[in-house]
Amino acid sequence: MALRFNRGKRRPDLVVSEERGVRHLHVGGEAIQSAMRLDDPFALELDYTRCMMAFLLFHPQPRRALMIGLGGGSLAKFFHRRLAGLRTHVLEYDERVIATARALFHVPADDARLSIEHGDGVEALAPECCDLLVVDGFEDEATPVAMVSQAFFDAAWCALEEPGVLVVNFMDDDPNFDRNLQRIERAFGGAVVAFQSPRDPNIVVIGLKGAPAALEWNVLRARGGAREKLWSAVSALRGAAAHDEPLDGRRTSHHPVARGGLRWPSTPPKSLRWRARLSPAR
């Protein structure tokens, strides 16, 4: 099955396809933007979406989420079904994506815990408007320029309550990834983790506001194990560092954290430490 929407000269095509019991959303190209298993529509089908849920290891009980980019609604649906204490507000720039997600990807109607709005997520950032900020927006298979500027990441830091967490999805062939990562580290004072999705061509970056100077690995293990026992969805960040070295934003793209896959190290360090903090955005 293929369903195509024409947007005119400046709007990318939307295509919905199905193969082997999985429905896919494509926006402006062949790359899969979102996927849903027809016999389990509320599960996280794509590996990178499961990796994005690793923020729960650092911020286990989010209360207010702002999500920029809806796609097929995989994360919005999962938040709504699995995180009962979370209120999620989604901004999606393309109204056709919202209609498609609701019609073909089982995205529920708005209620007290979920609201989906047609609008510009960049303009929605306001001081301390959320404690979880999820950025997963693409135009023609590339991250919009406005969503990778230093001003945007500074505004993202300001938009988070403390403690709070930013989660950003990048493609692993993004030629500007190093620059974008350094901008996030600059905004978040160095408290940043980046790691490769094991099965998808994506890199997930997590920025922490109000993070402690060090996080004990046994605490992260316990949190991950508890979540897996509850609903077996959070298996990302299995060893976000291969050794007890502070993450260095100028080298992260070559660090095992970013490129080497996810696993607990055979001899894990006692704690995950951040690089010496830079001055965060104010």
Sequence and secondary structure as in RCSB ss.txt:
>XXXX:A:sequence
MALRFNRGKRRPDLVVSEERGVRHLHVGGEAIQSAMRLDDPFALELDYTRCMMAFLLFHPQPRRALMIGLGGGSL
AKFFHRRLAGLRTHVLEYDERVIATARALFHVPADDARLSIEHGDGVEALAPECCDLLVVDGFEDEATPVAMVSQ
AFFDAAWCALEEPGVLVVNFMDDDPNFDRNLQRIERAFGGAVVAFQSPRDPNIVVIGLKGAPAALEWNVLRARGG
AREKLWSAVSALRGAAAHDEPLDGRRTSHHPVARGGLRWPSTPPKSLRWRARLSPAR
>XXXX:A:secstr
 EEEE   TTS  EEEEEETTEEEEEESSSS  EEEETTBTTS  SHHHHHHGGGGGT SS  EEEEE  TT HH
HHHHHHH TT EEEEEES HHHHHHHHHHS     BTTEEEEES HHHH  TT EEEEEE   BTTB  GGGSSH
HHHHHHHHHEEEEEEEEEEEETT TTHHHHHHHHHHHTTT EEEEE SSSSEEEEEEEES  SEEEHHHHHHHHH
HHHHHHS     TTS SSS    TTTGGGSHHHHS     SS  SEEE         
